[in-house]
């Protein structure tokens, strides 16, 4: 990693965001004690409230920060990764370009975001789009183990729209001061799991990097906080490897986690800002001790919408609604008034059928009545949540943000069997296949299509999500139009009212008909 990685053994200490508390009262005395508050969110893909406006939304996040900031000026808003993608906005266009997370950066700027780390989904968008989002951001990025790969050279990410931009630091030092004059320094490490292997990013080992940086940082600050985007098991390992960390503010899991490894708290809020963790870090400089008190806050109707942030959110909602209308959607229309909750949780749809996946494949089958079987990669479903009725068209759009058409092909049974086996082996991955009408008998390792055993010598008409036919899905690189076992590829449908033109439209039409 050439010259830059020699800096691994140095500390890049950026000194900024110095925050001074209210004016010192007459006769007050530095007591050596100071409290710093972190309002933490993670894995946020929606800027507007969900559940009919009852929960979440960046405007509520802004309100929460301001409430704590009024009581303690040393309050900072933290995003623990995954905010640029996936999003319903990423397939939309504005001012001649794909949105690709621009709406989220705009809303985060308005909400007063202070610190962020990369999540793995920040690298879903291409290099130019990511650079645009970085240039637009008004918050501090921290990248301890994540670097920009430029023409074979490993460099820190940085802004490119200003002269002599500071590189994204591997560590950051925050200086704070309270009303009685107590000062403190809090050091940050920012870690990202090395999952997304985009060709413009490279990683160092998170644990090894954190240990090196912690050892270089620990004697210069009063506390060290890790902001991470990785599996909770890796966070627990980090806490055990560096038991003197003050706290780990984490992301990646979507279902809220509170763990404690030794004396180190690990906090992860619910995805889409349905909740936020308020983590109070109390520093006693005289005793050289720290204490952390985490509290989960559900961002529901008890929190008002911050006016400044909400204006930005509504601007983007209007932009999105115009885009959806041009694609044949009425985002606000209720299409499912009453039903059981629909399970779209990633952990469930990537290992078996749920009532939501059954609904989607049934919609595909109705859109393609001549097909013998329909297939969809579970990674198309990105809502990672349980959908509660009433459901609107927007709920379907955000469930299937990538959209894409439904393609039909005639293929030999031997290829269909190979596809089904690959999909079954992709359990817990996005390449796990949802299929209808299909059954697998584990005892004799056999497949049935409808009521008949799969016949490797027969030709089947198969309808599938468009992406599958590109060969881009995990372990399904052989599934392309050029595969010799594909007998015929039917023309793609493009009409705005044709359910085959967009998987989301197929689901909407199916629900409206039912």
N, C-alpha and C positions, 0 to 999 in steps of 0.2 A: 504494500500500500504506500510505498515510496515515502517521500518526505513527510507527508501529513501524518502518517501513523507513528512517526517518531514522537509526535505530540501526545500519544497515548500515555506516556510516562510523565507528562506535564499536565497541569490543570489549566484549562481555559476558563478563567474566572471573569465572567461578564458581570459588571457591577451596575445594576440598574433597578428600576422600579422601587427606589428607596422611598419608604413611606413613613412619614412623620405623623404621630398621633396629634390629638388636639393640643392646643397651646398649654404648656406646663402651668399648672396652678401655682399661685403664689405660695412659697414655703414648701412646695412638694419636694420630695427627695427620691433619688434613684434607688428603688428597692431591689434591683437586680432581677426582677421578675417581669416577663413579657409574654403576651399571648399572640399567636399568629393563627388566623382562621383560613382554612382552605375550603372553598365550595367546589366540590368535585362532581363532574359528569363524565360520561364515557359512552362510546358507541351510539352517537346521535346522528340519525339520518333524516330526521324530520324537524323542520323549523317551526311548523305550526302545531297547535295542540291537537291531540288525538281524542278518540272516544267521544266524538261530537263536541269537541272543545273542552272536555272536562279534565283532561290530564296532559302533562307535558307542555312542550313549546318553549322556544328560546326566550320568549318574553317573560315567562314565569321564572326561568333560570336567572334572568337579569334582576327580577324583583327580589329573589332570594338573596342574591349577592348584595344588593343595596340595603336590604334589611339588616344583614350582619355588618355591613360596612358602616352603617350609621352608629352602631354600638361600638365597633372596633375598626378604625381606619386601616388596620393591618389585616384586611380581608382580601383574598385573591381567588380568582376563578380559574379552575384547572380543567382541561380536557385531556383525558387519558386515552387518546387515539380513536381512530375510525370516525370520521365526520365528513370526508369528501365523497365517499362512495360506500356502499351502493345507495342510490337515491332515485326516487321517481323523477327527479329533476334532471338526471344525467342523460336522459334520452331526449330532452327538450332543447330548444334553441332560443337564444336571445342575442340581439344585435349581431346576427350573422355567425354566431359561434355556439357550439354546444355548451350548456350551462356548466356541467361537470364540477359541481361543488361550489360554484360562485355564490349561490344563494346562501350557503352555510357560512362561508367566510364573512359575507356581508352581515348576516345576523349575529355572528359571534363578535365581530367588531363592535356592533351596536350594543351588545350585551355587556361589553367590558371584559372580554376574555383576556386573561393574563398569560397563562402558560399552556403549551400544548406539546405533545409528543406525537410522532408518527404512529398510526396503526397500520396493520397490514393492508387494509383497503385503501389507504391513501395512494397506493401504487397500482390500483385498478385503472386509474385514468392515465393517459399517456404523459410523456415527459414534458411536453410543451404546456399541456393543461395544468399539470402539477406546478410548473414554474409560474404560471399566471396566478394560481391561487396563492402561492407563497408571496409573490409580489404584492398582492392585494391585502395580505394579512397585516393587522396592526398589533399582533400579539407576539410573544416570545416563544420561538421553537427551541426545544432542547433535544439534541440528537447525539446520544452517547455512543451508540453502536451502529448507527445507520448513516450511510454515506452515498454521495452522488458519484456514479460511475460515468466518467466523461472521456470518451476515446481511449479507453483502457486505463485511465488514471483515476485513482480514488481521491475524491475531494469532499469537503463538507458542503452540504447544501447551503445556499445563500440567496439573497434577493439579487436580481439582475437589473432592476429598474432604478437603482440609485448608485451614486459614485462611491467607490471604495466600501462596499457593503461588508459588515462584519459577518464572518462565517457562523453558521449555526453552531453554538458551543456544545462541547461534550458535557460540560458542567456549567451551572449558573449559580451565582451567589446573590441572594436577595438580602439587602440591608433594611432593617426595620427599626423604628424608634417609637416609644409610647409616650403617654402624657407626662409621666414623671421623669422622663429622660433616659430610661433604660434602652440600650441599643443591643441589637443582636444580628447575627448573620446566619442565614439558612442556606445551605448548599443543596442543589438539585442534581440528580442523575436521571436521564431519560432513556428508557430502554424499549425496544421493539422486537417482537419475535421474528426471526429470519424466515418468514413463511413465503411471502410473495417474491418470486424470483424475477421480477421485471428487469429488463436489460439495462435500465438506467439507475439501478440501486444495488448496493452491496452492503454486507453486514459483518460485524465482528461478533464473537460469542458474547451473549448478553451477560452471563454470570462472570466470566473472566474479565470482561471489560469493566463491569461494575466494581469488582474487587480492586482492580488497579486504580480506578478513579476515586473510589472511596478512600483508599489509603493515602492518596495524594491530597485529598480534600479535608479529611477529618480534623486535622490539627489547626485549620484556618477558619473554622466555622463553629457555631454553637450547636448545630443539628444538621443532619443530612436526611433529605426526603427523596425517595425514588418514585418517579412517575413512570408507570410501565404499561405496556400493552402486550400481554402474553398470558399464557394459560395460568390458572390459579396455582397449579402444582409447581410451576416454575417460579411464581412469586413466593410460595412457601419455601422452596429451595433457596431463593435469594435471601429471604429472611434468616434462614439457618446459616447460610454462608457468611452473611454480614449482620450479626445479631445486634449491632449497635445502631442500625438505621432507626430513625425516629418513627417513620411510617412508610408504607407503600400504598400509593394512590394508583389503583390499577384499572385496566379495561380488558376487553376481549370477550369475556363471558357477558351475557346479556341479562341474566336473571338475578342480579344482585348477589354479592358475596360479602360476608364479613368473616374474616379468619384472623387468628392470632397465633403466630409462630414465635415461641419464646415471649419476648416483650414487644414484638413488632406487629402492629395491626396492619391488615391488608383489607382495603375497602374497594368495592366495585358497585356502582349504582345500577339501577335498571336501565336498559337501553332506551333510547329516544326520550331521555330526560323525564321519564315518568317519575323518577326520584333523583335526588342528589344526596351525596354524603357531605355533611358538614364536619370537617375534621379540625378540631381545636388542638393546636400544638402549644403547650405551655413550657416555657424555658425558664429554668432557675439558674442564672449565671453563677451565683455565689456557691451553690452546691454542685454546679456542673451536671445538672439533671434535666431530663425532659419527661413530660407526661403527655399522652395523646388521648383525647376523648372524641370518638366518632359518634355521629348521630345521623340516622337516615331520615330524610325529609321527603315525603311524598308530594310531588308537585301537582296538586289537584286544584279544585275550585276555591280552596281557601286562600290561594295565592292569586293576586291580581296580575294583569298583564302590564308589564312595563311599557309605557307609551312610546318611547323612542324606538325600542326594539320591535314593538308590535307594528309600527309604521313600516319598518323594513320588511317584516314578515308578510304583511298584507300586500306590499308591492310585488313580492315574489309569488304570492298566491295568485294574484291577478295575472301575472305573466304566465304562470303554469296553466291557469284555467283557459286562457286564450290558446295555448298550445294544445291542450287536451281536446278542445272543441274542434281544432283543425284536424285532429286524428279521429274524430267521430265519437268522443266521449263527453258526457255531461257529469263532471266530477262530483257535483253535489247531490245528484239524484240517488235517492234510497232505492236499492234494488233487492234487498233482503231485510224484511221488517222483523221477522221472528224466526229463530232457529236455535239449535244448540250452539254453543261457542265452537268456532272453527279453529282447529289446532294447526298453526303454521310454525311451531317452534322448530328451529333448525335441528335440534337433537332428535326430534321425532320424525320429521319428513325425510331425513337422510338415513333412516334405518327401517322404515316401514310405512304402511299406508295410514293416513289419518282421514278424518272426514273432509278436511280441506283438499287434500290431494285427490281424494275420490271425486270430489265436486269438479276439480279442474280437468281430470281425465275424462269424466262424463261429458263435460262441455266440449272437449276435443272430439270425443266419439260422435256427439250429435252434429258437430260441424263437418265431420268427415264420415257420413253414414256408410260409405262403401269400404271403409278400412276394416281389416280383420283385427287390428290391434293398434292401440295408441301408446306412445312412449313420450315421457318427459323427464329431463334431468332435474333432480330435486334442487339443484343449485339455482334453478330459475326462481324459486320461491325465496324471497329475501326479507320477508316481514319479521321472521323470528319472534313470533308473538301469538297469542290466542286472540282471535278476532271475535269481538262481541257485537251482536246485532243491536240496533239496525246497522246494516252495511251499505255504504255508498259505492258508487263507481270508483271514487278515489281510493277506497280500501282495496279494491281489486288491482288498481294501478300500482299502488305501493307494495302490494303482495308480489306482483310480477313486474318489477320496475324495468327489466330489460326488454319486455315486450317481445317482438319478433313474431314472424308468421308461423303457420303450421304447414309443413311440407309433407306430401305423400309420395311414396315410392313403392314399386313392386320389387321384392327381394326374395332370394332363395331361403328356404328354411334353415339351411346350414349357417347362413349369416345371421339370421334372426336369433338362433340359439347362441351364437357367439356374442351377440350384443347383450342378450339377457344375462348371460354368465358374467360378462364384464361389469354390467350394472349391479348385479348382486354382489360382486366382489368389491364394489365401490362403497360399501356400507360405511356410513358416517362421513362420506365425502359428497361434494356437490354432484359428482357423477353417478350417484346412486339413482337408479331408474324407477320412476313411478310408471306402472303399466296397467292396461285394462283391455280386454279381460284375460288375465294371466294368473296362473298358479304354479308354484314350485313345490315339488315333493322332495324334501331333504333326504328322506330315507333311501330313495332310489335315484336321486339326482336327476329328476326328469321334470320337464315343463309341459304344461297344458295351456293351449290357447282356446278360450271358450270351453267347450265340453270335450275337446279332442286333444290327444297327445300331439305335441309339436312334431310335425313331419319335416325332416331335414330335406326331403326331395320335393316338397311342395313350394309353390310361389305364393307369398303372402303380400297383401297390400297393407302397408304400414304408414300410419300418420305419426309424425313426431315434431317436437319443437325444432324450429329452424336451426338453432345453434348446434343441435346434435349432428346435423348433416355436414358440418364444417370439419369434423374430425378434431375439434378443439377441446373436447371434454376429456377428463382424466381417464386413461386406459381405453379410450374409444377413438384413438387416432386413425384407425382403419375404416371408420364410418364416414365415408365421403361419397360424393356422386360418382367418383371414378372406380369405386370398388367393383371388381368383376362380377360379384354376386348380386349386384343391383341390376335388375333387368330393365326397369323403366323409372324415370324421374318425371313426375307430373309438374306442369307449369305452376309457378307461384301465383297466388292471388294477391292483387294489390288494391282492389276496390275498398274505399273507406268504410263501406257497410258490410263487407264480406267477412264473416267470422274467421275465415282461414288467413286473412291478412294480418291479424294480430291476435295472439293467444288471449290477451286481456279482453278484447272485444268478444271473442268466443264465449268467455266466462260470463261477461255482462249479458249477452243475448240469451244465454242458457238460463240465467237466473230470472231475467225479466219474463221469459216464456213460461217458466215454472211457477 
